[in-house]
Amino acid sequence: MAHLDAQGDFWRKIGPRDVFWFLSGALVAVAASLLIYPWVLMRHAASAPAATDAVAAHVSGSAQSGQSMDGAITALEQRLAKGGGSDADWELLARSYEFVQRPEAAAAAREKRLLPGAGAAPAAAPPGAPSAAAAQLIASADAARSRHDLAAAAADYRQLAALKEMTADTWADYADVAAGLNGNSLIGEPEKYLQAALGLDPQHPKALWLEASLQHETGQYTQAVTTWQRLAGVLGPESPDAKVIAANLAEDQRLAGSAAAAVATADAGVAVRGEVLLSEALRSRVPPGLTLFIVAKSVDSPGPPVAILRTTTGSWPLRFELNDALAMMPDRKLSTAGLVTIEARVSKSGQAMPQSGDLLGTTAPLDPAARKPVRIVIERVIGS
């Protein structure tokens, strides 16, 4: 997926909001193990001061009650206001103040005193802010992505989805991670997460980038052109990625033109037309919206399909046409393949490779040049 790779480090950059939630989640995660380190020292955690068990218990309690970073700071203030606490506790508080840009409070903490009002309940979290549990999962997923542990990141996103606290940001990141686990393909599960992101924010930059990449991957070049144009409008001409977007746009404009010309040629050439039906026994197992692949395979030359059409299930029968415009490789075309078989497969996972549980129908060998209508009945379950 060239378009995905072209992004470079763009999506690994984080903004102030991301830093805040990362810190909140990090403090919650560390508190749970009874060790707290200032976020600013996490890169040097071996030398960072540890908090006492009592302070850790206070912060852990605040996390369990759903409080955020401010809640953790308030719990520590309350602990120190009662007259206890070590030098490490005061230093932890000072560094926390510095992170939230409260220099006067940080200076006072280093003098082992609190400013008036310290220890009061924090202000309510802003609307739409994640809970402490969600912030912890987001931080964990971000850390897993930074070390390229995609499986761990995916597990975090699954838990976040179960909490029903996914956002356009996290859905887009989940789609990116799932694509990495899917052989760098956005087809299938990644596509579902991507659509969830765009459903929440149709102008989300990363989601638009991935959408254009998916359209490129599936040969929908005209749609990809439109999506690249939308993304360019969202990011603006001064974006550091403007040149990459322009290059991707130009590529899909070229491919869209080539595909249109190929379709025009194919209309007058060899094509296989027909319909796909679903057996009565399998009707209850195929709801609308599942992925349906219709594939032409050469009988005499095993290898990649000579034509492939990707669509979705809906009303039956489903009419289709295969021609040279749907070839996967320039040197493997329907018009030059000789005898072929036509396969219709419902993929519940959306994967291009057949999986156990997919529903299948196949024709006998036929000659595409004969131009005879084809009828395919899906009546078999792979693996059963």
C-alpha positions as CSV (number, residue, x, y, z in Angstrom):
1,M,0.0,0.0,0.0
2,A,2.2,2.8,-1.3
3,H,-0.2,5.5,-0.2
4,L,0.0,4.3,3.4
5,D,3.7,4.2,3.4
6,A,4.0,7.6,1.9
7,Q,2.7,9.2,5.1
8,G,6.1,8.8,6.8
9,D,6.1,10.1,10.4
10,F,3.0,12.4,9.9
11,W,0.7,10.3,12.0
12,R,3.2,9.6,14.6
13,K,3.2,13.3,15.6
14,I,1.0,14.1,18.6
15,G,-0.6,17.3,19.6
16,P,-1.2,18.9,23.1
17,R,-4.5,17.1,23.6
18,D,-2.9,13.7,22.9
19,V,-0.1,14.5,25.3
20,F,-2.6,15.3,28.1
21,W,-4.5,12.0,27.7
22,F,-1.2,10.1,27.3
23,L,-0.1,11.5,30.7
24,S,-3.4,10.8,32.3
25,G,-3.4,7.2,31.2
26,A,0.3,6.7,32.0
27,L,-0.3,7.9,35.6
28,V,-3.2,5.6,36.0
29,A,-1.3,2.6,34.6
30,V,1.7,3.2,36.9
31,A,-0.4,3.9,39.9
32,A,-2.0,0.5,39.4
33,S,1.3,-1.1,40.0
34,L,2.0,1.1,43.1
35,L,4.8,3.0,41.4
36,I,4.4,6.6,40.1
37,Y,6.9,8.4,38.0
38,P,6.5,11.9,36.5
39,W,5.7,11.6,32.8
40,V,8.6,13.9,32.0
41,L,10.9,11.3,33.4
42,M,9.5,8.2,31.8
43,R,12.3,8.0,29.4
44,H,14.6,7.7,32.4
45,A,12.4,5.7,34.6
46,A,15.2,3.8,36.3
47,S,16.4,7.0,38.0
48,A,13.0,8.5,38.7
49,P,11.8,8.8,42.4
50,A,9.2,6.3,43.5
51,A,6.2,7.4,45.5
52,T,5.2,5.9,48.8
53,D,2.6,3.2,48.9
54,A,0.2,5.6,50.6
55,V,0.4,8.1,47.8
56,A,0.1,5.4,45.2
57,A,-3.1,4.1,47.0
58,H,-4.6,7.6,46.8
59,V,-3.9,8.0,43.1
60,S,-5.1,4.5,42.4
61,G,-8.3,5.3,44.3
62,S,-8.8,8.4,42.2
63,A,-8.3,6.5,39.0
64,Q,-10.9,3.9,40.0
65,S,-13.4,6.7,40.7
66,G,-13.0,7.9,37.2
67,Q,-10.9,11.0,37.8
68,S,-8.3,12.2,35.4
69,M,-4.8,13.6,35.7
70,D,-6.2,16.6,37.8
71,G,-7.8,14.1,40.1
72,A,-4.4,12.3,40.6
73,I,-2.7,15.6,41.4
74,T,-5.5,16.6,43.8
75,A,-5.2,13.3,45.7
76,L,-1.5,13.9,46.1
77,E,-2.1,17.4,47.3
78,Q,-4.6,16.1,49.9
79,R,-2.1,13.5,51.1
80,L,0.6,16.1,51.5
81,A,-1.7,18.7,53.1
82,K,-2.2,16.2,56.0
83,G,1.5,16.6,56.9
84,G,3.0,13.5,55.5
85,G,5.0,12.7,52.4
86,S,8.6,12.3,51.5
87,D,11.0,14.5,49.4
88,A,10.1,12.2,46.5
89,D,6.4,13.0,46.9
90,W,7.0,16.7,46.8
91,E,9.2,16.4,43.8
92,L,6.6,14.3,42.0
93,L,4.0,17.0,42.8
94,A,6.3,19.7,41.5
95,R,7.0,17.9,38.3
96,S,3.3,17.3,37.8
97,Y,2.6,21.0,38.3
98,E,5.3,21.8,35.7
99,F,3.6,19.5,33.1
100,V,0.2,21.2,33.5
101,Q,2.0,24.6,33.3
102,R,1.6,25.8,36.9
103,P,5.1,27.1,37.7
104,E,4.2,29.0,40.8
105,A,2.7,25.9,42.3
106,A,5.7,23.8,41.3
107,A,8.1,26.3,43.0
108,A,6.0,26.1,46.2
109,A,6.0,22.3,46.1
110,R,9.8,22.3,46.0
111,E,9.7,24.5,49.2
112,K,7.4,21.8,50.6
113,R,4.3,24.0,50.8
114,L,1.0,24.2,49.0
115,L,-0.7,27.2,47.5
116,P,-4.1,28.2,48.8
117,G,-6.9,26.0,47.4
118,A,-4.7,23.0,46.8
119,G,-6.5,19.8,47.4
120,A,-9.9,21.0,46.3
121,A,-11.9,18.9,44.0
122,P,-10.7,19.4,40.3
123,A,-13.0,21.0,37.8
124,A,-15.2,18.6,35.8
125,A,-13.6,17.0,32.8
126,P,-14.3,18.7,29.4
127,P,-17.3,17.4,27.4
128,G,-16.3,14.3,25.5
129,A,-13.2,13.7,27.5
130,P,-12.4,9.9,28.0
131,S,-12.7,8.2,31.3
132,A,-9.6,7.3,33.2
133,A,-9.9,3.7,32.0
134,A,-10.3,4.8,28.4
135,A,-7.3,7.2,28.7
136,Q,-5.2,4.4,30.0
137,L,-6.1,2.2,27.1
138,I,-5.4,5.0,24.6
139,A,-2.0,5.6,26.2
140,S,-1.3,1.8,26.1
141,A,-2.3,1.6,22.5
142,D,-0.1,4.6,21.5
143,A,2.9,3.1,23.3
144,A,2.3,-0.3,21.6
145,R,2.1,1.4,18.2
146,S,5.3,3.4,18.9
147,R,7.2,0.1,19.5
148,H,5.4,-1.5,16.5
149,D,3.5,-4.1,18.6
150,L,0.4,-4.1,16.5
151,A,-1.2,-7.0,18.2
152,A,-1.0,-5.3,21.6
153,A,-2.4,-2.1,20.2
154,A,-5.3,-4.0,18.6
155,A,-6.1,-5.6,21.9
156,D,-6.3,-2.2,23.6
157,Y,-8.6,-0.8,20.9
158,R,-10.9,-3.8,21.3
159,Q,-11.2,-3.1,25.0
160,L,-11.8,0.6,24.2
161,A,-14.5,-0.3,21.8
162,A,-16.1,-2.5,24.4
163,L,-16.2,0.5,26.7
164,K,-18.0,2.4,23.9
165,E,-15.5,5.2,24.1
166,M,-14.0,5.1,20.6
167,T,-13.5,8.4,18.8
168,A,-12.7,9.3,15.2
169,D,-9.1,9.4,16.2
170,T,-9.0,5.9,17.8
171,W,-11.1,4.3,15.1
172,A,-8.7,5.7,12.5
173,D,-5.7,4.4,14.5
174,Y,-7.4,1.0,14.9
175,A,-8.0,0.8,11.1
176,D,-4.3,1.6,10.6
177,V,-3.2,-1.1,13.1
178,A,-5.7,-3.7,11.7
179,A,-4.4,-3.1,8.2
180,G,-0.8,-3.8,9.4
181,L,-2.0,-7.1,10.9
182,N,-3.9,-7.8,7.6
183,G,-0.9,-7.8,5.3
184,N,-1.0,-4.0,4.9
185,S,-4.4,-4.3,3.4
186,L,-7.4,-2.2,4.4
187,I,-9.9,-4.6,2.9
188,G,-12.1,-6.4,5.5
189,E,-12.1,-5.5,9.2
190,P,-9.9,-2.4,8.8
191,E,-12.5,-1.0,6.4
192,K,-15.2,-1.3,9.1
193,Y,-13.1,0.7,11.6
194,L,-12.3,3.3,8.9
195,Q,-16.0,3.8,8.2
196,A,-16.7,4.2,11.9
197,A,-14.1,7.0,12.0
198,L,-15.6,8.8,9.0
199,G,-19.1,8.3,10.5
200,L,-18.0,10.3,13.5
201,D,-15.9,12.9,11.6
202,P,-16.2,12.9,7.8
203,Q,-13.3,15.4,7.6
204,H,-10.9,13.4,9.8
205,P,-7.5,13.8,8.0
206,K,-6.1,10.3,8.8
207,A,-9.4,8.6,8.0
208,L,-9.5,10.4,4.7
209,W,-6.0,9.4,3.9
210,L,-6.8,5.7,4.7
211,E,-10.0,5.9,2.7
212,A,-8.2,7.1,-0.4
213,S,-5.6,4.4,0.1
214,L,-8.4,1.8,0.4
215,Q,-10.0,3.1,-2.8
216,H,-6.6,2.9,-4.5
217,E,-6.1,-0.7,-3.2
218,T,-9.5,-1.8,-4.6
219,G,-9.1,-0.1,-8.0
220,Q,-11.7,2.7,-7.3
221,Y,-9.4,5.3,-8.7
222,T,-12.1,7.9,-9.5
223,Q,-13.3,7.8,-5.9
224,A,-9.8,8.0,-4.7
225,V,-9.2,11.2,-6.7
226,T,-12.2,12.7,-5.0
227,T,-11.0,11.7,-1.5
228,W,-7.5,13.0,-2.1
229,Q,-9.0,16.3,-3.1
230,R,-11.1,16.4,0.0
231,L,-8.0,15.7,2.1
232,A,-6.0,18.4,0.4
233,G,-8.8,20.8,1.2
234,V,-8.9,19.8,4.9
235,L,-5.1,20.1,5.4
236,G,-4.5,23.1,3.2
237,P,-1.7,24.0,0.8
238,E,0.8,24.7,3.6
239,S,0.6,21.2,5.0
240,P,3.9,19.4,5.1
241,D,2.1,16.5,3.4
242,A,0.7,18.6,0.6
243,K,3.3,17.3,-1.9
244,V,2.7,13.7,-1.0
245,I,-1.0,14.1,-1.3
246,A,-0.6,15.9,-4.7
247,A,1.6,13.0,-5.9
248,N,-1.0,10.4,-4.8
249,L,-3.8,12.4,-6.4
250,A,-1.9,12.6,-9.7
251,E,-1.3,8.9,-9.7
252,D,-4.9,8.0,-9.1
253,Q,-6.0,10.5,-11.8
254,R,-3.7,8.7,-14.2
255,L,-5.0,5.3,-13.2
256,A,-8.6,6.5,-13.4
257,G,-8.0,7.6,-17.0
258,S,-6.4,4.3,-17.9
259,A,-9.2,2.3,-16.3
260,A,-11.8,4.3,-18.2
261,A,-10.0,3.7,-21.4
262,A,-9.7,0.0,-20.6
263,V,-13.4,-0.3,-19.9
264,A,-14.2,1.4,-23.2
265,T,-12.0,-1.1,-25.0
266,A,-13.4,-4.0,-23.0
267,D,-17.0,-3.1,-23.9
268,A,-16.2,-4.1,-27.5
269,G,-14.1,-7.1,-26.5
270,V,-14.3,-10.3,-24.5
271,A,-16.5,-10.3,-21.4
272,V,-18.3,-12.7,-19.2
273,R,-21.8,-11.6,-18.1
274,G,-24.2,-13.4,-15.8
275,E,-25.9,-13.6,-12.5
276,V,-25.1,-15.0,-9.0
277,L,-27.8,-16.7,-7.0
278,L,-27.8,-17.9,-3.4
279,S,-29.3,-21.3,-2.6
280,E,-32.3,-21.4,-0.3
281,A,-30.5,-23.4,2.3
282,L,-27.9,-20.6,2.8
283,R,-30.3,-17.6,2.6
284,S,-30.4,-17.1,6.4
285,R,-26.6,-17.0,6.6
286,V,-26.0,-14.1,4.2
287,P,-27.3,-10.8,5.3
288,P,-26.9,-7.7,3.1
289,G,-23.6,-5.9,3.1
290,L,-21.2,-8.9,3.2
291,T,-18.2,-8.9,0.8
292,L,-18.8,-10.8,-2.4
293,F,-15.9,-11.7,-4.7
294,I,-16.6,-12.8,-8.3
295,V,-13.4,-14.2,-9.8
296,A,-12.3,-15.6,-13.2
297,K,-9.5,-18.2,-13.0
298,S,-7.6,-19.7,-15.9
299,V,-7.9,-23.4,-16.3
300,D,-4.6,-24.0,-18.1
301,S,-2.5,-21.4,-16.4
302,P,-2.8,-21.5,-12.6
303,G,-1.9,-18.3,-10.7
304,P,-3.5,-15.0,-9.9
305,P,-7.1,-14.5,-11.2
306,V,-7.5,-13.1,-14.7
307,A,-10.4,-10.9,-13.5
308,I,-11.8,-10.1,-10.1
309,L,-14.8,-8.0,-9.1
310,R,-15.4,-7.0,-5.4
311,T,-18.9,-6.1,-4.5
312,T,-21.4,-6.6,-1.6
313,T,-24.3,-8.9,-1.0
314,G,-27.8,-7.5,-1.4
315,S,-30.8,-8.6,-3.5
316,W,-30.6,-11.9,-5.4
317,P,-29.9,-12.6,-8.2
318,L,-26.9,-10.3,-8.5
319,R,-25.9,-9.4,-12.0
320,F,-22.2,-9.0,-12.9
321,E,-19.7,-8.5,-15.8
322,L,-16.1,-9.5,-15.9
323,N,-13.7,-8.1,-18.5
324,D,-10.1,-7.1,-19.1
325,A,-10.5,-3.9,-17.1
326,L,-10.8,-6.1,-14.0
327,A,-7.4,-7.9,-14.6
328,M,-5.0,-8.0,-11.6
329,M,-1.9,-8.2,-13.9
330,P,-1.4,-6.7,-17.4
331,D,-0.2,-10.1,-18.8
332,R,-3.1,-12.1,-17.3
333,K,-6.3,-11.0,-19.0
334,L,-9.7,-12.6,-19.5
335,S,-9.4,-12.1,-23.2
336,T,-6.2,-14.2,-23.5
337,A,-6.8,-16.8,-20.8
338,G,-8.6,-19.4,-22.8
339,L,-10.9,-21.6,-20.8
340,V,-11.8,-20.2,-17.3
341,T,-13.9,-21.0,-14.3
342,I,-16.0,-18.3,-12.6
343,E,-16.2,-18.4,-8.8
344,A,-18.5,-16.4,-6.6
345,R,-17.5,-16.3,-2.9
346,V,-19.2,-14.6,0.0
347,S,-16.4,-13.6,2.5
348,K,-17.7,-12.9,6.0
349,S,-14.3,-11.6,7.0
350,G,-13.8,-9.4,3.9
351,Q,-10.5,-11.2,3.2
352,A,-9.4,-11.7,-0.4
353,M,-8.1,-15.2,0.4
354,P,-10.7,-17.9,1.0
355,Q,-11.4,-18.6,4.7
356,S,-13.2,-21.4,6.4
357,G,-16.9,-20.5,6.6
358,D,-17.0,-18.6,3.3
359,L,-19.8,-19.5,1.0
360,L,-18.9,-20.6,-2.5
361,G,-20.3,-21.3,-6.0
362,T,-18.2,-22.3,-9.1
363,T,-19.0,-22.8,-12.8
364,A,-17.6,-25.5,-15.0
365,P,-14.8,-24.4,-17.4
366,L,-16.2,-22.0,-20.1
367,D,-14.9,-20.0,-23.0
368,P,-15.2,-16.2,-22.4
369,A,-15.2,-15.6,-26.1
370,A,-18.4,-17.5,-26.5
371,R,-20.3,-14.6,-24.8
372,K,-22.8,-17.0,-23.2
373,P,-24.7,-15.9,-20.1
374,V,-23.3,-17.4,-16.9
375,R,-25.3,-18.6,-13.9
376,I,-23.5,-19.2,-10.6
377,V,-25.3,-20.7,-7.6
378,I,-23.6,-20.3,-4.2
379,E,-24.4,-23.5,-2.4
380,R,-21.3,-24.7,-0.5
381,V,-19.7,-23.7,2.8
382,I,-15.9,-23.9,2.7
383,G,-14.6,-26.1,5.5
384,S,-17.8,-28.0,6.1
